Amino acid sequence: MRGRDEDTGEFLSPSRSAQRRAALDVLELGEQLAALTATQLSRLPIPEELLPHIGETRRVTSHGARKRQLAYLAKQMRKLDEGALDAIRDAMSKDGDSARRETAAMHRAEALREALLGDAADAALTDLLAQFPNADRQKLRQLVRNSREERAKNKPPRAFRELYRALREVLAQSDDTGMESP
């Protein structure tokens, strides 16, 4: 029994239907987590105690056993505080804050890469190194040079991709230290 507050007449806890809906939401989240790859899971803010349960759920393939394991995973997830579950949902959401930040960082890195490979590349590289003094100057210059050569010779864009990864790394380090980014 839920009971009522004697003064106001309001119910003291959520209804059974509301509790069931919340439990089904957690079960659905568990199914989504079990469907992700290890790389995708590593990007999410999942508590350490939950990772073995997700791995076990991914390992089980038999229908009945998988259903039981998913129920057990959901039970373990319900033990977490609601903030942790909301953080996981937000990270998985395509229109959540973390997805928007990730997209913005990707666009920033692409814009920097295009500026470094454009006409005013020397000025762009100087500006970049002035903004991010911890960046590896020699590696960035070499990647820019190699990317230009690849474009000129119509080679596969290996250095072009490496330049993007290096720029993402520089931007990520600056975000971690709280430096201003372009």
Z-matrix of the N, CA and C atoms (Angstrom, degrees):
N
C 1 1.445
C 2 1.518 1 109.69
N 3 1.301 2 112.97 1 141.38
C 4 1.453 3 118.25 2 -177.45
C 5 1.511 4 110.96 3 -83.30
N 6 1.273 5 116.57 4 -41.38
C 7 1.457 6 120.12 5 -178.85
C 8 1.512 7 111.93 6 83.90
N 9 1.323 8 113.84 7 162.15
C 10 1.464 9 120.73 8 179.62
C 11 1.520 10 109.45 9 -126.24
N 12 1.294 11 114.13 10 152.83
C 13 1.452 12 120.58 11 174.04
C 14 1.529 13 106.84 12 -75.20
N 15 1.328 14 115.95 13 126.56
C 16 1.462 15 119.49 14 -174.88
C 17 1.526 16 112.42 15 -66.59
N 18 1.327 17 116.90 16 -31.05
C 19 1.466 18 119.66 17 -177.35
C 20 1.532 19 112.47 18 -77.55
N 21 1.333 20 116.17 19 -47.81
C 22 1.467 21 119.32 20 -173.24
C 23 1.521 22 113.21 21 -99.59
N 24 1.322 23 118.92 22 -21.84
C 25 1.452 24 122.22 23 -177.32
C 26 1.521 25 113.27 24 83.27
N 27 1.345 26 117.69 25 3.97
C 28 1.461 27 120.99 26 179.87
C 29 1.522 28 110.08 27 -80.55
N 30 1.333 29 115.11 28 153.00
C 31 1.454 30 120.30 29 177.16
C 32 1.529 31 109.63 30 -72.00
N 33 1.334 32 116.66 31 145.15
C 34 1.455 33 121.68 32 -175.47
C 35 1.529 34 113.33 33 -83.97
N 36 1.306 35 118.80 34 -23.55
C 37 1.461 36 121.13 35 -177.70
C 38 1.525 37 109.18 36 -140.17
N 39 1.323 38 117.09 37 168.79
C 40 1.457 39 119.29 38 179.60
C 41 1.533 40 111.45 39 -65.81
N 42 1.297 41 115.19 40 156.40
C 43 1.461 42 119.70 41 179.45
C 44 1.530 43 109.76 42 -70.07
N 45 1.321 44 116.22 43 165.36
C 46 1.460 45 120.35 44 178.15
C 47 1.521 46 110.65 45 -62.42
N 48 1.326 47 116.57 46 -36.11
C 49 1.467 48 119.99 47 178.33
C 50 1.526 49 110.66 48 -63.78
N 51 1.326 50 116.99 49 -42.17
C 52 1.462 51 120.71 50 178.95
C 53 1.533 52 110.39 51 -65.87
N 54 1.335 53 117.24 52 -39.98
C 55 1.460 54 120.75 53 177.78
C 56 1.519 55 110.54 54 -64.14
N 57 1.327 56 117.12 55 -40.26
C 58 1.464 57 121.31 56 179.96
C 59 1.536 58 110.31 57 -66.61
N 60 1.327 59 117.42 58 -42.46
C 61 1.464 60 120.45 59 178.05
C 62 1.531 61 110.43 60 -61.10
N 63 1.321 62 116.61 61 -41.76
C 64 1.466 63 120.28 62 178.93
C 65 1.530 64 111.02 63 -64.31
N 66 1.334 65 116.19 64 -40.97
C 67 1.463 66 120.50 65 178.97
C 68 1.530 67 110.65 66 -65.47
N 69 1.321 68 117.49 67 -39.12
C 70 1.465 69 120.80 68 178.54
C 71 1.525 70 111.34 69 -68.57
N 72 1.332 71 116.64 70 -33.66
C 73 1.465 72 120.21 71 175.48
C 74 1.527 73 110.57 72 -63.67
N 75 1.325 74 116.47 73 -42.07
C 76 1.462 75 120.65 74 178.82
C 77 1.526 76 109.99 75 -66.63
N 78 1.335 77 117.48 76 -39.08
C 79 1.464 78 121.13 77 177.79
C 80 1.528 79 110.15 78 -62.32
N 81 1.314 80 116.89 79 -43.00
C 82 1.470 81 120.67 80 178.34
C 83 1.525 82 111.01 81 -63.64
N 84 1.340 83 116.87 82 -40.29
C 85 1.461 84 120.70 83 176.81
C 86 1.528 85 110.24 84 -62.52
N 87 1.333 86 116.63 85 -39.67
C 88 1.464 87 120.93 86 177.50
C 89 1.524 88 111.39 87 -62.57
N 90 1.322 89 117.49 88 -40.65
C 91 1.464 90 121.14 89 177.32
C 92 1.527 91 110.64 90 -62.68
N 93 1.316 92 116.16 91 -41.63
C 94 1.461 93 119.83 92 179.06
C 95 1.526 94 110.97 93 -64.92
N 96 1.328 95 116.50 94 -40.74
C 97 1.466 96 119.87 95 178.90
C 98 1.520 97 111.14 96 -65.04
N 99 1.323 98 117.01 97 -39.42
C 100 1.461 99 120.97 98 -179.26
C 101 1.527 100 111.19 99 -67.85
N 102 1.316 101 117.69 100 -24.06
C 103 1.458 102 121.26 101 -178.98
C 104 1.534 103 112.41 102 -83.50
N 105 1.330 104 117.93 103 -12.08
C 106 1.462 105 121.15 104 -177.33
C 107 1.528 106 111.17 105 -79.74
N 108 1.321 107 115.53 106 156.35
C 109 1.461 108 120.72 107 175.55
C 110 1.534 109 109.13 108 -80.74
N 111 1.313 110 115.73 109 168.97
C 112 1.471 111 120.21 110 -179.84
C 113 1.531 112 111.24 111 -62.39
N 114 1.316 113 117.43 112 -36.93
C 115 1.472 114 121.43 113 178.88
C 116 1.519 115 110.43 114 -64.96
N 117 1.326 116 116.44 115 -44.34
C 118 1.463 117 119.97 116 179.58
C 119 1.527 118 110.37 117 -65.16
N 120 1.327 119 117.08 118 -38.98
C 121 1.464 120 120.36 119 178.74
C 122 1.522 121 111.32 120 -64.18
N 123 1.327 122 116.67 121 -36.30
C 124 1.465 123 119.38 122 -177.73
C 125 1.528 124 111.89 123 -66.60
N 126 1.328 125 117.65 124 -22.24
C 127 1.464 126 121.23 125 179.47
C 128 1.525 127 112.48 126 -82.45
N 129 1.311 128 117.29 127 -13.22
C 130 1.462 129 120.77 128 -176.41
C 131 1.523 130 110.63 129 -93.38
N 132 1.325 131 117.43 130 151.70
C 133 1.474 132 120.90 131 179.38
C 134 1.530 133 111.32 132 -82.33
N 135 1.322 134 116.33 133 65.81
C 136 1.464 135 121.70 134 -177.05
C 137 1.528 136 108.54 135 -93.06
N 138 1.332 137 117.92 136 129.99
C 139 1.464 138 120.27 137 177.39
C 140 1.537 139 111.44 138 -61.55
N 141 1.324 140 115.56 139 146.81
C 142 1.463 141 121.28 140 -176.40
C 143 1.531 142 113.37 141 -58.40
N 144 1.333 143 116.58 142 -36.14
C 145 1.469 144 118.72 143 -176.55
C 146 1.531 145 112.56 144 -69.74
N 147 1.321 146 117.49 145 -13.79
C 148 1.457 147 121.53 146 -178.69
C 149 1.530 148 112.44 147 -91.79
N 150 1.329 149 117.65 148 -23.31
C 151 1.462 150 121.42 149 -176.27
C 152 1.528 151 114.31 150 -59.45
N 153 1.342 152 120.44 151 -43.13
C 154 1.472 153 118.40 152 178.49
C 155 1.526 154 112.75 153 -62.86
N 156 1.316 155 117.27 154 -34.54
C 157 1.463 156 120.64 155 -179.97
C 158 1.531 157 110.85 156 -69.08
N 159 1.333 158 116.04 157 -37.75
C 160 1.465 159 120.15 158 177.20
C 161 1.526 160 109.40 159 -66.78
N 162 1.326 161 116.46 160 -42.85
C 163 1.469 162 120.36 161 178.11
C 164 1.518 163 112.31 162 -61.15
N 165 1.315 164 116.58 163 -41.51
C 166 1.459 165 120.49 164 178.45
C 167 1.530 166 110.86 165 -65.36
N 168 1.308 167 116.88 166 -39.66
C 169 1.465 168 120.82 167 178.28
C 170 1.524 169 110.29 168 -64.41
N 171 1.309 170 117.64 169 -39.16
C 172 1.467 171 120.87 170 178.52
C 173 1.524 172 110.74 171 -67.09
N 174 1.326 173 117.11 172 -31.72
C 175 1.462 174 121.30 173 -177.04
C 176 1.522 175 112.38 174 -73.14
N 177 1.333 176 117.79 175 -35.90
C 178 1.467 177 122.48 176 -175.62
C 179 1.530 178 109.19 177 -74.57
N 180 1.348 179 116.07 178 131.19
C 181 1.461 180 120.02 179 -177.89
C 182 1.528 181 113.41 180 -116.64
N 183 1.303 182 117.98 181 -23.87
C 184 1.465 183 121.11 182 179.84
C 185 1.525 184 109.62 183 -64.28
N 186 1.333 185 116.88 184 136.02
C 187 1.467 186 121.24 185 -172.47
C 188 1.535 187 112.70 186 -56.40
N 189 1.311 188 116.89 187 -53.05
C 190 1.468 189 120.03 188 -177.69
C 191 1.519 190 112.60 189 -65.10
N 192 1.324 191 115.13 190 -43.47
C 193 1.465 192 119.46 191 179.89
C 194 1.530 193 110.85 192 -66.45
N 195 1.317 194 116.00 193 -36.95
C 196 1.471 195 119.26 194 179.12
C 197 1.523 196 110.23 195 -66.15
N 198 1.318 197 115.95 196 -39.71
C 199 1.465 198 120.08 197 179.22
C 200 1.534 199 110.56 198 -62.49
N 201 1.338 200 116.12 199 -44.08
C 202 1.466 201 120.32 200 177.10
C 203 1.521 202 111.17 201 -63.23
N 204 1.326 203 116.23 202 -42.52
C 205 1.462 204 119.94 203 -178.85
C 206 1.533 205 110.89 204 -66.53
N 207 1.326 206 116.83 205 -36.69
C 208 1.469 207 119.99 206 175.93
C 209 1.524 208 110.93 207 -64.39
N 210 1.333 209 116.13 208 -40.18
C 211 1.468 210 119.98 209 177.76
C 212 1.532 211 109.95 210 -63.04
N 213 1.340 212 116.47 211 -40.05
C 214 1.462 213 120.31 212 179.04
C 215 1.533 214 110.24 213 -66.94
N 216 1.334 215 117.29 214 -41.16
C 217 1.457 216 121.40 215 177.07
C 218 1.525 217 110.16 216 -60.38
N 219 1.331 218 116.68 217 -44.01
C 220 1.471 219 120.40 218 179.35
C 221 1.527 220 110.41 219 -62.72
N 222 1.330 221 116.67 220 -38.34
C 223 1.464 222 120.29 221 178.57
C 224 1.529 223 110.21 222 -62.61
N 225 1.328 224 116.51 223 -42.44
C 226 1.457 225 120.23 224 178.86
C 227 1.533 226 111.06 225 -66.92
N 228 1.321 227 116.01 226 -35.33
C 229 1.465 228 119.98 227 179.09
C 230 1.524 229 111.42 228 -69.86
N 231 1.331 230 117.02 229 -34.26
C 232 1.467 231 119.76 230 178.81
C 233 1.522 232 111.97 231 -67.82
N 234 1.334 233 117.25 232 -19.35
C 235 1.459 234 120.95 233 177.20
C 236 1.531 235 111.39 234 -74.00
N 237 1.338 236 116.07 235 -20.39
C 238 1.465 237 120.30 236 178.98
C 239 1.520 238 109.50 237 -73.72
N 240 1.318 239 115.65 238 159.73
C 241 1.464 240 118.27 239 175.79
C 242 1.529 241 109.69 240 -73.52
N 243 1.287 242 116.42 241 157.67
C 244 1.469 243 122.17 242 -175.03
C 245 1.529 244 111.12 243 -64.45
N 246 1.318 245 117.42 244 -28.87
C 247 1.462 246 120.91 245 179.19
C 248 1.519 247 112.28 246 -63.16
N 249 1.337 248 116.56 247 -39.93
C 250 1.465 249 120.17 248 179.00
C 251 1.524 250 110.66 249 -65.55
N 252 1.328 251 116.65 250 -41.78
C 253 1.465 252 120.06 251 178.77
C 254 1.525 253 110.96 252 -66.01
N 255 1.332 254 116.58 253 -39.02
C 256 1.468 255 119.71 254 178.08
C 257 1.526 256 111.25 255 -65.05
N 258 1.334 257 117.12 256 -37.15
C 259 1.461 258 120.65 257 178.43
C 260 1.526 259 110.66 258 -65.05
N 261 1.335 260 116.87 259 -39.86
C 262 1.465 261 120.93 260 177.83
C 263 1.526 262 109.59 261 -65.76
N 264 1.321 263 116.54 262 -45.03
C 265 1.477 264 119.96 263 179.70
C 266 1.524 265 110.76 264 -61.21
N 267 1.331 266 116.51 265 -42.45
C 268 1.458 267 120.36 266 -179.41
C 269 1.520 268 110.89 267 -64.12
N 270 1.328 269 116.62 268 -42.17
C 271 1.464 270 120.23 269 -179.97
C 272 1.526 271 111.26 270 -65.88
N 273 1.319 272 117.49 271 -31.72
C 274 1.462 273 121.39 272 179.65
C 275 1.524 274 112.06 273 -82.38
N 276 1.301 275 117.00 274 -21.85
C 277 1.458 276 121.55 275 -176.56
C 278 1.521 277 110.70 276 -69.60
N 279 1.307 278 116.31 277 134.91
C 280 1.455 279 120.46 278 179.01
C 281 1.520 280 111.58 279 -72.12
N 282 1.318 281 119.08 280 -24.13
C 283 1.446 282 120.75 281 178.86
C 284 1.526 283 111.50 282 -115.15
N 285 1.325 284 117.18 283 24.29
C 286 1.457 285 121.16 284 176.00
C 287 1.520 286 111.06 285 -81.86
N 288 1.323 287 116.00 286 172.48
C 289 1.460 288 121.23 287 -178.63
C 290 1.521 289 112.00 288 -60.85
N 291 1.332 290 116.74 289 -43.38
C 292 1.461 291 118.82 290 -177.22
C 293 1.524 292 110.98 291 -66.91
N 294 1.327 293 117.53 292 -35.35
C 295 1.468 294 120.35 293 177.86
C 296 1.529 295 109.94 294 -66.66
N 297 1.323 296 117.13 295 -39.11
C 298 1.465 297 120.33 296 178.25
C 299 1.528 298 110.61 297 -65.75
N 300 1.334 299 116.98 298 -41.77
C 301 1.463 300 120.23 299 178.57
C 302 1.530 301 110.30 300 -63.97
N 303 1.320 302 116.50 301 -42.13
C 304 1.464 303 121.42 302 179.40
C 305 1.525 304 110.47 303 -62.16
N 306 1.313 305 116.87 304 -43.71
C 307 1.467 306 121.04 305 179.01
C 308 1.519 307 110.77 306 -65.03
N 309 1.329 308 116.88 307 -41.75
C 310 1.462 309 120.50 308 179.08
C 311 1.533 310 110.62 309 -63.54
N 312 1.329 311 117.48 310 -40.65
C 313 1.466 312 120.85 311 178.50
C 314 1.529 313 110.29 312 -64.89
N 315 1.322 314 116.64 313 -39.08
C 316 1.457 315 120.87 314 178.75
C 317 1.530 316 110.12 315 -63.21
N 318 1.334 317 116.92 316 -44.52
C 319 1.462 318 120.82 317 179.65
C 320 1.524 319 111.65 318 -65.86
N 321 1.348 320 116.51 319 -38.86
C 322 1.460 321 120.00 320 177.15
C 323 1.522 322 111.05 321 -61.02
N 324 1.339 323 116.60 322 -44.38
C 325 1.465 324 120.79 323 -179.42
C 326 1.523 325 110.47 324 -65.66
N 327 1.331 326 117.44 325 -40.48
C 328 1.468 327 120.10 326 178.90
C 329 1.528 328 110.89 327 -65.18
N 330 1.330 329 117.21 328 -40.93
C 331 1.464 330 120.50 329 179.36
C 332 1.529 331 110.60 330 -65.09
N 333 1.334 332 116.33 331 -41.18
C 334 1.467 333 119.48 332 177.35
C 335 1.525 334 110.86 333 -62.99
N 336 1.329 335 116.55 334 -42.86
C 337 1.464 336 120.41 335 -179.47
C 338 1.529 337 110.12 336 -62.19
N 339 1.325 338 117.59 337 -44.97
C 340 1.467 339 120.37 338 179.78
C 341 1.530 340 110.78 339 -64.60
N 342 1.332 341 117.08 340 -36.78
C 343 1.469 342 119.81 341 177.69
C 344 1.524 343 110.44 342 -66.48
N 345 1.335 344 116.54 343 -38.42
C 346 1.466 345 120.06 344 -179.87
C 347 1.531 346 111.90 345 -69.34
N 348 1.312 347 117.15 346 -26.17
C 349 1.459 348 120.33 347 -178.93
C 350 1.531 349 112.00 348 -100.03
N 351 1.329 350 116.98 349 -0.44
C 352 1.464 351 121.35 350 -178.45
C 353 1.512 352 112.73 351 -83.18
N 354 1.338 353 114.83 352 -162.86
C 355 1.469 354 121.34 353 -176.28
C 356 1.530 355 112.26 354 -69.51
N 357 1.319 356 117.27 355 -41.10
C 358 1.473 357 121.47 356 -178.23
C 359 1.527 358 110.28 357 -97.32
N 360 1.330 359 115.43 358 49.27
C 361 1.462 360 120.74 359 -173.69
C 362 1.523 361 112.41 360 -66.84
N 363 1.316 362 117.42 361 -39.11
C 364 1.469 363 119.39 362 -178.11
C 365 1.526 364 110.77 363 -64.61
N 366 1.320 365 116.63 364 -41.54
C 367 1.464 366 120.26 365 178.49
C 368 1.527 367 110.56 366 -66.76
N 369 1.338 368 116.17 367 -39.52
C 370 1.466 369 120.14 368 179.45
C 371 1.530 370 110.74 369 -64.81
N 372 1.324 371 116.54 370 -40.70
C 373 1.465 372 120.31 371 179.24
C 374 1.528 373 110.40 372 -66.88
N 375 1.312 374 117.52 373 -40.81
C 376 1.466 375 121.29 374 177.86
C 377 1.528 376 110.37 375 -62.65
N 378 1.338 377 116.84 376 -43.95
C 379 1.464 378 120.60 377 177.99
C 380 1.522 379 111.27 378 -62.62
N 381 1.328 380 115.69 379 -42.88
C 382 1.468 381 120.17 380 -179.66
C 383 1.524 382 110.83 381 -61.94
N 384 1.319 383 116.59 382 -45.40
C 385 1.463 384 120.16 383 -178.85
C 386 1.527 385 111.66 384 -69.79
N 387 1.320 386 116.74 385 -28.37
C 388 1.464 387 119.13 386 176.01
C 389 1.529 388 110.38 387 -72.13
N 390 1.331 389 116.31 388 -37.68
C 391 1.466 390 120.37 389 179.56
C 392 1.521 391 112.27 390 -72.09
N 393 1.332 392 115.75 391 -37.40
C 394 1.470 393 120.89 392 -177.06
C 395 1.523 394 109.07 393 -122.23
N 396 1.335 395 117.55 394 82.01
C 397 1.467 396 120.18 395 -176.11
C 398 1.534 397 113.36 396 -65.50
N 399 1.325 398 118.12 397 -18.93
C 400 1.463 399 120.18 398 -179.95
C 401 1.522 400 112.81 399 -84.13
N 402 1.320 401 117.67 400 -3.31
C 403 1.464 402 121.47 401 -179.26
C 404 1.524 403 110.07 402 -68.46
N 405 1.311 404 116.13 403 148.55
C 406 1.464 405 122.18 404 179.61
C 407 1.534 406 108.40 405 -79.28
N 408 1.330 407 115.90 406 99.83
C 409 1.464 408 121.96 407 -174.54
C 410 1.518 409 112.04 408 -59.72
N 411 1.324 410 115.67 409 -47.83
C 412 1.459 411 120.27 410 -175.27
C 413 1.532 412 110.76 411 -63.71
N 414 1.310 413 116.62 412 -42.77
C 415 1.466 414 120.19 413 -178.97
C 416 1.531 415 110.66 414 -65.29
N 417 1.334 416 117.08 415 -43.62
C 418 1.463 417 120.29 416 179.55
C 419 1.526 418 111.20 417 -63.45
N 420 1.331 419 117.15 418 -44.27
C 421 1.471 420 119.67 419 179.28
C 422 1.523 421 111.04 420 -62.34
N 423 1.321 422 116.12 421 -41.03
C 424 1.458 423 120.08 422 -179.81
C 425 1.529 424 110.94 423 -65.90
N 426 1.334 425 116.87 424 -41.60
C 427 1.456 426 120.01 425 179.57
C 428 1.529 427 111.57 426 -66.08
N 429 1.332 428 116.55 427 -38.34
C 430 1.473 429 120.12 428 176.82
C 431 1.523 430 109.60 429 -63.37
N 432 1.314 431 116.68 430 -46.10
C 433 1.471 432 121.26 431 179.45
C 434 1.534 433 110.81 432 -60.76
N 435 1.321 434 116.97 433 -46.40
C 436 1.463 435 120.62 434 -179.28
C 437 1.529 436 111.50 435 -66.41
N 438 1.320 437 117.59 436 -36.70
C 439 1.467 438 120.79 437 178.49
C 440 1.525 439 110.81 438 -64.22
N 441 1.328 440 116.41 439 -41.03
C 442 1.462 441 119.93 440 177.96
C 443 1.531 442 111.06 441 -63.48
N 444 1.335 443 115.69 442 -41.73
C 445 1.470 444 119.24 443 178.55
C 446 1.522 445 111.08 444 -64.01
N 447 1.327 446 116.78 445 -40.46
C 448 1.470 447 120.23 446 178.17
C 449 1.521 448 111.11 447 -60.89
N 450 1.328 449 116.09 448 -43.64
C 451 1.473 450 119.62 449 179.12
C 452 1.525 451 110.73 450 -63.43
N 453 1.321 452 115.96 451 -42.47
C 454 1.463 453 119.87 452 -177.52
C 455 1.526 454 111.52 453 -65.49
N 456 1.324 455 117.79 454 -35.84
C 457 1.464 456 121.85 455 -176.37
C 458 1.532 457 112.72 456 -98.53
N 459 1.337 458 117.43 457 6.09
C 460 1.478 459 122.41 458 -178.68
C 461 1.526 460 112.49 459 54.01
N 462 1.314 461 115.60 460 43.03
C 463 1.470 462 121.14 461 177.00
C 464 1.520 463 109.50 462 -89.48
N 465 1.336 464 117.04 463 165.11
C 466 1.477 465 119.39 464 174.77
C 467 1.533 466 110.47 465 -59.63
N 468 1.332 467 117.52 466 145.42
C 469 1.475 468 121.13 467 -171.34
C 470 1.529 469 114.48 468 -81.71
N 471 1.315 470 117.65 469 57.42
C 472 1.465 471 121.07 470 -179.04
C 473 1.534 472 111.34 471 -68.06
N 474 1.314 473 116.84 472 -52.70
C 475 1.468 474 120.69 473 -179.26
C 476 1.533 475 110.42 474 -67.76
N 477 1.325 476 117.01 475 -31.79
C 478 1.463 477 122.37 476 176.81
C 479 1.528 478 109.44 477 -58.56
N 480 1.328 479 116.19 478 -45.15
C 481 1.474 480 121.04 479 178.54
C 482 1.523 481 111.28 480 -69.71
N 483 1.329 482 116.64 481 -39.88
C 484 1.469 483 119.88 482 178.65
C 485 1.527 484 110.86 483 -63.24
N 486 1.327 485 116.23 484 -36.98
C 487 1.462 486 120.65 485 177.60
C 488 1.527 487 109.98 486 -62.67
N 489 1.317 488 116.63 487 -42.77
C 490 1.465 489 120.77 488 177.32
C 491 1.525 490 110.41 489 -60.07
N 492 1.335 491 116.84 490 -46.89
C 493 1.478 492 120.32 491 -179.80
C 494 1.530 493 110.74 492 -61.62
N 495 1.319 494 116.54 493 -41.11
C 496 1.461 495 119.85 494 -179.97
C 497 1.531 496 110.35 495 -65.13
N 498 1.322 497 116.65 496 -40.46
C 499 1.469 498 119.40 497 178.71
C 500 1.524 499 110.91 498 -66.53
N 501 1.323 500 117.79 499 -39.37
C 502 1.470 501 120.48 500 177.15
C 503 1.522 502 110.07 501 -62.03
N 504 1.316 503 116.13 502 -39.46
C 505 1.468 504 120.93 503 179.12
C 506 1.535 505 110.52 504 -64.73
N 507 1.315 506 116.58 505 -43.16
C 508 1.468 507 120.93 506 178.54
C 509 1.522 508 109.87 507 -62.50
N 510 1.326 509 116.91 508 -45.58
C 511 1.465 510 120.65 509 179.66
C 512 1.530 511 111.22 510 -64.79
N 513 1.317 512 117.39 511 -39.08
C 514 1.463 513 120.79 512 179.42
C 515 1.525 514 110.87 513 -65.37
N 516 1.322 515 117.17 514 -40.70
C 517 1.462 516 120.58 515 178.35
C 518 1.517 517 110.65 516 -65.28
N 519 1.323 518 116.21 517 -38.43
C 520 1.460 519 118.85 518 179.71
C 521 1.520 520 110.72 519 -69.25
N 522 1.345 521 117.78 520 -35.33
C 523 1.458 522 120.62 521 176.94
C 524 1.522 523 110.90 522 -66.82
N 525 1.338 524 116.64 523 -36.40
C 526 1.472 525 120.61 524 179.31
C 527 1.529 526 111.51 525 -68.14
N 528 1.336 527 116.32 526 -35.21
C 529 1.461 528 119.06 527 -177.94
C 530 1.517 529 111.77 528 -89.21
N 531 1.336 530 117.11 529 -8.31
C 532 1.458 531 120.90 530 176.89
C 533 1.509 532 113.45 531 85.72
N 534 1.338 533 118.58 532 14.88
C 535 1.454 534 121.14 533 178.04
C 536 1.520 535 109.28 534 -73.03
N 537 1.306 536 114.83 535 157.58
C 538 1.466 537 121.45 536 179.81
C 539 1.524 538 108.53 537 -78.23
N 540 1.328 539 117.58 538 134.15
C 541 1.450 540 121.51 539 177.42
C 542 1.517 541 109.16 540 -110.59
N 543 1.352 542 117.48 541 162.34
C 544 1.473 543 119.87 542 -175.78
C 545 1.498 544 113.09 543 -65.50
